Amino acid sequence: MGEVRSWNARGLSCTYPGLIRFPYEQYVTIVYITRAIHAEGMLRMASTVFFFAVLGLYIAVNAYLFARLCRTLAGTGALRFLASALLLLFALSFPAGQILSRLAPGRLSEVLVYAGSLYLAPMTYAFFLTLAADILRLVNFAVRITPYPPPYTTSGRVKTVAIVVLLSLAISLAGAYNATVPTARYLSLDFSPPMAGEEAAPDGQPHRIRVVAFSDLHLGRFVTTRYLARLVELINRQKPDIVLLVGDVVDDLGWFGDPAGRAKAASLFQSINAGMGVWAIPGNHDYYAGLDQVARFMNEAGITLLRDDWATPQDRLLLIGRDDPTVRWLEGRDRKALQEIRDDAARSLDARIEALPMIVLDHRPVEFEEAAAAGATLHLAGHAHRGQLFPVNFIVSALYRQSYGEHRIDDTHFFVSNGVGTWGPPARIIGRPEIVVADINPNLHLKSSKTSLKLREQRDKMLFEKTPSFTSEVQLL
């Protein structure tokens, strides 16, 4: 066909021989729409795979609960019918709500998803308690621990069901309350306080920079502006210089359908008192909710979003915000290497970069060695929620090198937070929601960086030969 495409820079047009000639602006629009459709298709495909994988586990757990309930309450007549019908109703509400929200979103789908989400925590603990009861029953059948070995009486079986239900509800209610009471976690970065008579900073600013950070807010159905107001009050009490949001600010697209709630949330974020500003990076759920909409909301709220970019707030620190690996399958590109971002900053800052503490924000707790090799002072992550529910905490501990808490490699301090919000069930059994508070002394950072430079250079040569790469990712958690 000869030339497939030609460009006219002056007329801003492009020509496809035998097809059509149209303005450049229209071409860009078509390309943008095509990419958007492709990205949306990939998102839908990944969400569908994840949905059916979880659905399979969900069906297995509820089939077990339903079978055990019907057998345990055999001979109880109406009680068995009502209990099994209630279990079936709640068990079906979550998948039905998820499917309906995709096909015909509306009030009914919201009610079903809401009811189903509330059911998830009691379901989890009913499953483990029932499993424990069955194991005890088998042991009792073999060695007769109790004075009344199987078969059990009808009243005894009813009492067993009642105990399982009440314990499951009690644990879930305690977790629901725990999820609404955020606390402050203070980090010790081994930076000594200023000594008496120590010289002031050259620019006259205070030595210490107070950093307040949090991850995994998940604004949505259950994490409301009422909770956000409580969180902002806790943040302001810490008197922060800078506030950092480490991904997953928004949970779902439905939240953007409430203009009043969105405006209220933006107003609350604007009320944060931090002289060096409020900064954020995207998490995987921000992508699922629609990153363009999340970015617009952050702009309205006075939050600066960093995506594989850097900034120097008030020229007091180097802040690097990394994109989430979700960008790989959603936009078809890899995120930048941390060293590449730092090198870009170094070209602009020249020698000044060595005098600035470096804080790295990365939503997922991965690539710690890369942050240490780049000379980060503090690396903050989240994503794993510390499992949120028992025994999920053991699963995330197996998936990530550091799923929660403090860690250190040479002069780089790491902290993985369990977050301030919830995902899925609105309950938190493992750990309290937390903000992270850390004080950094730029002067002491400079002294530390000079004394450890040679050791870091020696370590970098051997780092990736001796240390395994821990890059396990749960793309849809």
Secondary structure as GFF3:
##gff-version 3
##sequence-region A 1 477
A	DSSP	beta_strand	6	8	.	.	.	ID=ss1
A	DSSP	beta_strand	13	16	.	.	.	ID=ss2
A	DSSP	beta_strand	20	23	.	.	.	ID=ss3
A	DSSP	alpha_helix	24	72	.	.	.	ID=ss4
A	DSSP	alpha_helix	78	103	.	.	.	ID=ss5
A	DSSP	alpha_helix	107	143	.	.	.	ID=ss6
A	DSSP	alpha_helix	154	178	.	.	.	ID=ss7
A	DSSP	beta_strand	183	186	.	.	.	ID=ss8
A	DSSP	beta_strand	209	214	.	.	.	ID=ss9
A	DSSP	alpha_helix	225	237	.	.	.	ID=ss10
A	DSSP	beta_strand	242	246	.	.	.	ID=ss11
A	DSSP	three_ten_helix	253	257	.	.	.	ID=ss12
A	DSSP	alpha_helix	259	270	.	.	.	ID=ss13
A	DSSP	beta_strand	278	281	.	.	.	ID=ss14
A	DSSP	alpha_helix	284	289	.	.	.	ID=ss15
A	DSSP	alpha_helix	291	301	.	.	.	ID=ss16
A	DSSP	beta_strand	303	305	.	.	.	ID=ss17
A	DSSP	beta_strand	309	311	.	.	.	ID=ss18
A	DSSP	three_ten_helix	313	315	.	.	.	ID=ss19
A	DSSP	beta_strand	318	321	.	.	.	ID=ss20
A	DSSP	alpha_helix	326	330	.	.	.	ID=ss21
A	DSSP	alpha_helix	338	349	.	.	.	ID=ss22
A	DSSP	three_ten_helix	350	355	.	.	.	ID=ss23
A	DSSP	beta_strand	358	361	.	.	.	ID=ss24
A	DSSP	alpha_helix	368	373	.	.	.	ID=ss25
A	DSSP	beta_strand	378	381	.	.	.	ID=ss26
A	DSSP	three_ten_helix	385	387	.	.	.	ID=ss27
A	DSSP	alpha_helix	392	399	.	.	.	ID=ss28
A	DSSP	beta_strand	405	409	.	.	.	ID=ss29
A	DSSP	beta_strand	412	416	.	.	.	ID=ss30
A	DSSP	beta_strand	434	440	.	.	.	ID=ss31
A	DSSP	alpha_helix	442	466	.	.	.	ID=ss32
###
